[in-house]
């Protein structure tokens, strides 16, 4: 059995606040004399029931954590630690997702909030060796015109160099907002060459995946795991070669599936879908990137060759530079060529 922390991989679904270490959150809360719900600081992963009540509880906890991020130094620390944690898990490419709206009031506006993240991403890349791109994400909870504002901001910082914006996303509760109304924002982003990486197909099923396909034209789909409930929709995803950013621990914590073994990783792969495993919000789900590969191994019977294929899919689905892509893919081959260790 080969060490999963040594398997080169890319991490394509990680939210800014949700990437925070528990110890960091505790320090920020103590610094500001904020009393946090105990569930944010204990060792247990969040578990909420499916449905709006469960999502409300998740969102309330997420907002409590986000309220502790009140300064440039806090934002820089989150990026630096996310990169260091990814490096420790064999990730050579990180695409971290941020909505700068939440932090803008504390650092002078939307533009400074995004530029802090981009600047620290460049510094963290130099320190850790993890190549970092940023995805600017709008929220379904806000007006579609706000999404257009964020798309224009993302375009001004678009590029494929260190710490530049590589994609535009749409997050938060899939049951809110009208997907088609966000199409204008995604068109702005696509014209500038940004990847379209909206969420879809986790809280809602295959019908919503089709809405996202039709209106937002995703290059990757955040989650998308429930497209397998309709073979026709899954066929569309496979035919269009839209990689799915599947986050098994998130699916369980949010009540989408009863347990890790119920997440249909094997069925999606067998149907020809490309999966890029992601941790989503490790702060709440207590499960980082390597844990997702461990779920694939231990709950779904993926061999090391199958895990290597998942890692390759994450790398080829990323916006990594050609040099980084080639290095990581060669590293996957080298990992698979090593002798497994008996456990």
C-alpha positions in Angstrom: 0.0 0.0 0.0 1.6 3.3 -1.1 1.6 6.4 0.9 -1.2 8.8 -0.3 0.6 11.9 1.0 3.4 11.2 -1.5 1.0 10.9 -4.5 1.2 14.1 -6.5 -2.2 15.6 -7.1 -4.0 18.9 -7.6 -6.6 20.4 -5.3 -9.4 22.1 -7.2 -12.2 22.5 -4.6 -11.1 24.4 -1.5 -12.9 27.4 -0.1 -10.9 30.2 1.5 -12.5 30.4 5.0 -13.3 26.7 5.0 -9.6 25.9 4.5 -8.7 27.5 7.9 -7.0 25.4 10.5 -9.1 24.9 13.7 -6.2 26.2 15.8 -6.0 29.3 13.6 -9.7 29.9 14.1 -9.4 29.5 17.8 -6.5 32.1 17.9 -8.4 34.6 15.8 -11.5 34.2 18.0 -9.5 34.7 21.2 -7.7 37.7 19.7 -11.1 39.4 19.0 -12.8 38.0 22.1 -15.4 36.2 20.0 -17.1 33.2 21.6 -17.5 30.5 18.9 -19.9 27.6 18.9 -18.1 24.5 20.4 -18.8 22.5 17.2 -16.3 24.7 15.4 -13.5 23.9 17.8 -14.1 20.2 18.8 -12.6 17.2 16.9 -15.8 15.9 15.4 -16.8 16.6 11.7 -20.0 18.5 11.2 -23.0 16.4 10.5 -26.3 18.0 9.4 -29.5 16.6 7.9 -30.2 17.1 4.3 -32.6 19.9 3.5 -32.8 23.6 4.2 -32.5 23.3 8.0 -29.3 21.4 7.7 -27.9 23.9 5.3 -28.9 26.8 7.6 -27.0 25.3 10.4 -23.9 24.8 8.2 -24.1 28.3 6.9 -24.5 29.8 10.4 -21.3 28.0 11.5 -19.5 29.1 8.4 -20.5 32.7 8.9 -19.3 32.5 12.5 -15.9 31.4 11.4 -15.8 34.0 8.6 -16.7 36.8 11.1 -13.3 36.1 12.8 -11.4 37.1 9.6 -11.1 40.8 10.0 -7.7 42.0 8.8 -5.2 41.6 6.1 -2.9 39.6 8.3 -5.7 37.1 8.9 -6.3 36.7 5.2 -2.7 36.2 4.5 -2.4 33.6 7.2 -5.2 31.6 5.8 -3.7 31.4 2.3 -0.2 30.6 3.6 -1.5 27.8 5.8 -3.7 26.4 3.1 -0.7 26.1 0.8 1.5 24.6 3.5 -1.2 22.0 4.3 -1.6 21.1 0.7 2.2 20.8 0.3 2.2 18.3 3.2 -0.4 16.2 1.4 1.4 15.9 -2.0 -0.7 18.6 -3.7 1.4 20.4 -6.3 -1.4 22.6 -7.6 -4.0 24.5 -5.5 -6.9 26.5 -6.9 -8.4 28.2 -3.9 -11.9 29.8 -4.1 -12.8 33.1 -2.6 -15.6 35.6 -2.5 -13.9 38.8 -1.6 -17.2 40.5 -0.7 -17.2 39.2 2.9 -13.8 40.6 3.7 -14.0 43.9 1.7 -15.3 46.0 4.6 -12.2 45.3 6.7 -9.5 45.9 4.2 -10.7 48.8 2.1 -12.9 47.3 -0.6 -13.4 44.4 -3.0 -10.2 45.1 -5.0 -7.9 45.2 -1.9 -9.5 42.0 -0.5 -8.8 40.1 -3.7 -5.3 41.6 -4.2 -4.4 40.5 -0.6 -5.3 36.9 -1.5 -3.4 37.0 -4.9 -0.3 38.6 -3.3 -0.1 36.0 -0.5 -0.8 33.2 -3.0 2.3 34.3 -4.9 4.4 34.4 -1.7 3.0 31.0 -0.5 3.8 29.5 -3.9 7.4 30.6 -3.6 7.6 29.3 0.0 5.9 25.9 -0.5 6.4 25.1 -4.1 2.7 24.5 -4.5 1.5 26.3 -7.7 -1.5 28.4 -6.7 -4.3 29.9 -8.8 -7.4 31.7 -7.4 -11.0 31.2 -8.3 -13.3 34.2 -7.7 -16.7 32.9 -6.6 -20.0 34.8 -6.6 -22.8 33.8 -4.2 -26.3 32.6 -5.2 -27.5 34.5 -2.1 -26.7 37.8 -3.7 -28.1 39.6 -6.8 -26.8 38.4 -10.2 -25.6 42.0 -10.8 -23.2 41.5 -7.8 -21.9 38.5 -9.7 -21.2 40.6 -12.7 -19.2 43.0 -10.5 -17.1 40.2 -9.2 -16.7 38.8 -12.7 -15.3 42.1 -13.9 -13.0 42.2 -10.9 -11.8 38.7 -11.7 -11.1 39.6 -15.3 -8.9 42.5 -14.2 -6.7 40.0 -12.4 -6.9 37.2 -14.9 -3.8 35.3 -15.9 -2.0 32.0 -15.6 1.0 33.1 -13.7 1.6 32.7 -9.9 -1.3 33.9 -7.8 -3.5 35.1 -10.6 -7.2 34.5 -11.1 -7.8 31.4 -13.2 -11.6 30.9 -12.9 -15.0 32.2 -11.9 -17.4 30.3 -9.8 -20.8 30.3 -8.2 -21.3 28.9 -4.7 -23.7 28.7 -1.7 -27.1 27.0 -1.5 -28.1 25.6 -4.9 -31.7 26.1 -4.0 -31.4 29.9 -4.0 -31.3 32.1 -7.0 -32.0 31.3 -10.6 -29.1 29.8 -12.4 -29.9 31.4 -15.8 -29.7 34.8 -14.2 -26.0 34.3 -13.5 -25.2 33.6 -17.2 -24.2 37.2 -17.9 -21.5 37.1 -15.2 -20.1 33.9 -16.5 -20.1 35.2 -20.1 -17.9 38.2 -18.9 -15.5 35.7 -17.3 -15.3 33.3 -20.2 -14.6 36.1 -22.7 -11.4 36.9 -20.7 -10.4 33.2 -20.8 -11.3 32.3 -17.2 -12.5 28.9 -16.4 -16.2 28.5 -15.6 -16.3 26.5 -12.4 -19.8 26.8 -10.8 -21.2 24.6 -8.0 -24.1 22.2 -9.0 -25.4 18.7 -8.4 -24.8 18.3 -4.7 -27.8 19.7 -2.8 -29.9 19.4 -6.0 -30.0 16.6 -8.4 -29.4 16.0 -12.1 -32.0 18.5 -13.3 -30.0 21.3 -11.8 -26.8 19.9 -13.4 -28.5 20.3 -16.7 -29.4 23.9 -15.9 -25.8 24.6 -15.1 -24.6 22.9 -18.3 -27.1 24.9 -20.4 -26.6 28.3 -18.9 -23.1 28.5 -17.3 -21.2 26.2 -19.7 -18.9 24.8 -17.0 -15.3 23.8 -17.7 -15.5 22.0 -14.4 -18.4 21.3 -12.1 -18.2 21.9 -8.4 -19.5 18.7 -6.9 -21.8 17.3 -9.6 -21.9 14.0 -7.8 -25.6 13.6 -8.2 -25.6 13.7 -12.0 -25.3 9.9 -11.7 -28.9 9.7 -10.7 -29.9 10.3 -14.3 -27.9 8.3 -16.9 -28.8 10.8 -19.6 -27.4 13.7 -17.7 -24.3 11.7 -16.7 -23.9 10.9 -20.4 -24.0 14.7 -21.2 -21.3 15.4 -18.6 -19.1 12.6 -19.9 -19.6 13.6 -23.6 -18.7 17.2 -22.8 -15.8 16.0 -20.7 -16.7 18.2 -17.8 -14.6 17.1 -14.8 -16.4 16.8 -11.5 -14.9 18.3 -8.3 -16.2 15.6 -6.0 -15.9 16.1 -2.2 -16.9 12.9 -0.5 -16.6 14.1 3.1 -18.6 17.2 2.3 -21.4 15.1 0.8 -21.6 13.1 4.0 -21.4 16.0 6.4 -24.2 17.9 4.6 -26.5 14.8 4.6 -26.4 14.2 0.9 -25.3 10.6 1.5 -25.5 8.6 4.7 -21.9 7.5 4.7 -18.7 7.6 2.7 -19.4 4.3 1.1 -22.7 5.7 -0.4 -20.9 8.4 -2.4 -21.0 7.0 -6.0 -17.3 7.4 -6.8 -17.1 4.1 -8.5 -20.2 4.5 -10.6 -19.1 7.9 -11.9 -15.6 6.7 -12.8 -17.0 3.5 -14.4 -19.3 5.7 -16.5 -16.3 7.6 -17.8 -16.5 10.8 -15.7 -13.3 12.5 -14.7 -13.2 13.1 -11.0 -11.0 15.6 -9.1 -11.3 14.9 -5.4 -11.5 17.9 -3.1 -11.8 18.8 0.6 -14.3 21.6 0.2 -14.3 23.0 3.8 -11.9 21.0 6.0 -12.5 23.5 8.9 -16.1 22.1 9.3 -15.8 18.6 7.8 -12.4 17.8 9.6 -11.3 16.0 6.4 -8.5 17.2 4.2 -7.4 16.3 0.7 -5.6 13.0 1.4 -8.7 11.9 3.4 -10.7 12.0 0.2 -8.3 9.6 -1.5 -8.4 7.4 1.6 -12.2 7.2 1.3 -11.7 6.1 -2.3 -9.3 3.4 -1.2 -10.9 2.1 1.9 -14.6 2.6 1.2 -14.7 2.0 -2.6 -11.9 -0.4 -3.2 -9.8 1.8 -5.5 -6.4 0.2 -6.1 -3.3 2.3 -6.2 -3.6 2.3 -10.0 -7.1 3.7 -9.7 -6.0 6.3 -7.2 -3.3 7.3 -9.5 -5.9 7.8 -12.2 -7.9 10.1 -9.9 -4.8 12.1 -9.2 -4.1 12.4 -13.0 -7.6 13.5 -13.5 -7.2 16.3 -10.9 -4.0 17.5 -12.6 -5.4 17.5 -16.2 -8.6 19.2 -15.0 -6.6 22.0 -13.4 -5.3 25.3 -14.9 -1.7 24.3 -13.9 1.1 25.6 -16.1 2.4 23.1 -18.7 5.6 22.6 -16.6 3.8 21.9 -13.4 1.3 19.6 -15.2 4.1 17.6 -16.7 6.0 17.4 -13.4 3.0 16.2 -11.5 2.0 13.6 -14.0 5.5 12.3 -14.1 5.4 12.2 -10.3 2.2 10.1 -10.4 3.9 7.6 -12.7 6.9 7.5 -10.3 4.7 7.0 -7.3 3.0 4.1 -9.0 6.3 2.6 -9.9 7.5 2.4 -6.3 7.0 -0.8 -4.3 3.9 -0.8 -2.1 4.5 -1.3 1.7 2.6 -4.0 3.5 0.3 -2.8 6.2 
